Structures are given as C-alpha cells and as structure tokens.
Amino acid sequence: MDFVDSKYIGLISSRLQKFKQVKSDLFNFRCPICGDSQKNKNRARGYLYSIKNNTNFKCHNCGISLSFNSFLKDVDSVLHKQYTLEKFKSGHTGKNFVVEEPKFNFKKPVFKQQLDLPKASENEQSKTYLESRGLNPSKFYYAENFKKWTNTHKKTFDVIKYDEPRIIIPLYDIDNSLIGFQGRALKSNSVKYITVMLNEDSPKIYGLNRIQKNQTVYVTEGPFDSEFISNSIAMCGADANLDQFNFNEVVWIYDNEPRNLEIVRRLEKTIDRGDKVVIWPTSNSYKDINLMVMAGLNVMNMVESGTYSGLEAKIKFNNWMN
C-alpha cells in the first residue's frame, strides 16, 4: 500500500463507523455502501486491503468489491479529485491504479473427438464382461491403466500406484463433442463407476449425441441400462436439469428397488414435480433393466405400458412401495 493510499485512508477514517486498523495494510469498518447491519450497530464487515501494490475495498455483507479509487469517489467526491491528482503526480496515470474485479473470459474447451484407446471388443476381459451382460463391446473402450490414462487428459489422481483396468464409457454432447467419460471397474471394487468431466460446465449425461429431441426421451439410471431403451439417455451422477435441451417429452426410469431409500426419494420427487415416470409391475423382481433383458423380459413393452404421471403415478408408486 503506497503513501498516497495510506494518506487518504487516514483522511476518511473519521467518517467511517467502527473504523480500526487491523494490520499495516488492512482496515476494517462498517460498510458505507450498504450500511452493514441495521439491527446490530457493532457489525463491521467492510475492509480496505492491499493487493498488488494497489488498494481494494470489499464488503462481506453486500458483496461489493471496488478499487480504492472508486470507493473514495463514492464516499467523498472532493477528496477523490485531490487523490487522483496526487496519484497522477506520483506517476500513476489513467487506470493504472484502479483494481477492478477480475474478469475471466475462457473459451469453451475443445476436446478430441475420439478416445486414444482400443475398443472394449479388442480386449478379451472387457469383451467377455460386456457380452455377458448383453452389451455391444464395440460401443465402449478399454483402459489398461485407468488412472494413468485419465491423468493424460485431465489431472485427476494424485496417486496412481494402485491402478486398474476399466471399461471406458464415453460421454458426448449433443454436437458429438467429447465432454467426459466414465470408468467402469472390471474387478471387484467398492467404487464401480468413476466419472471424469473434461468440461465441468457440461451435464453428466450419457447418450446426448444419439437422441431425437422431437420424440419421447427416456432417462435411465445408468449408461448400460440405456442401451436397451430406444431414444434414451442416462444420468452419470445426480438428477440433471433437462430443461436446457427442450425435449418434446421426458420419461424417467428408475431402478426397480422399492426398498432403496435413495431411489424411492428420487422417484417421489420426480412425481411431485409433475414429470412422467415408469412404475415397474410388482410381479417384476429384477432390480434393473439389464437384468430384466437378460431374463428375457420385454422391457420396452413394460416401459411403455408402465408410464404414469400425476395422481395415477402416486397411486402406482404407493402400490409399488408396498
């Protein structure tokens, strides 16, 4: 903090309530912009502090952030004119001494369209696993050392000592650009799925690049389940907001686990907001779509005949719960 800033802080200190010097370059007082707190006159959440040889003002009540130049202009316009003149004389011209809130203009990341990995169909272990679940291994990829490979795309793991092979499930945006991927464990692991987003602003959704927006879009619990449902996407995390995609109609499909409190909560929440959901028949004992398909059930028929909303959905939901 230079001499001129310190001088003018001293000149306005008498008109700043609860003013005190905390450190040599830090001052605390009641914010004159918002008044701080009308209920508690002892609250003081305004600060002047030094940053990169300049001085900034920040209020932790209203959130305003100003350069000292702008702050002084609001507090005392006469002193502000004297201040700018002294700054000019001391070699600070134009906006050189004004510290504004930082503005970051990031360009949208551009990622590779193809993953630099072999297809899952080219590895015997991943091929066998996927085919045993009725899935097409040519739609997925295989990473021998998942953590090491992930770090080449995005620094994610600090320790890669205990690495492992995983099936890679690519996540594409509507424009077919790669936005992330999921790693599915092939061996026994408490963490079956690990999701890595290359673009953190993109939704964690599988299958966006293959759907028809003007048709009913089905939303499943996981990518593998969605492979058996026409025009479907899958959540790769918590429920996402699909409003941004302007789908014509959306039907949510949750796992068939009426004793799973998390699934019950999410299903009930979806019904309450008025969305369409699939309520599985009580005669169906299989917990997910993949198992139903492997058991020879006509899943698409059950989905279409078991889609409900509103009061009817609540009644079917209560029957399914019991």
Secondary structure, DSSP 4 states (H G I P E B T S, - for coil): --HHHHHHHHHHGGGSTT-EEEETTEEEE--TTT-S-SS-TT---EEEEEETTEEEEEETTT--EEEHHHHHHHH-HHHHHHHHHHHHHTT--TTTT--PPP---PPPP---SS-SS-BGGGSHHHHHHHHHTT--GGGSEEESSHHHHHHHHS---S--TT---EEEEEEE-TTS-EEEEEEEESS--S--EEEEESSTTS--EE-GGG--TTSEEEEESSHHHHTTSTTEEEESSSPP--GGGT-SEEEE---S-TT-HHHHHHHHHHHHTT-EEE---TT---SSHHHHHHTT--HHHHHHHTEE-HHHHHHHHHHHH-
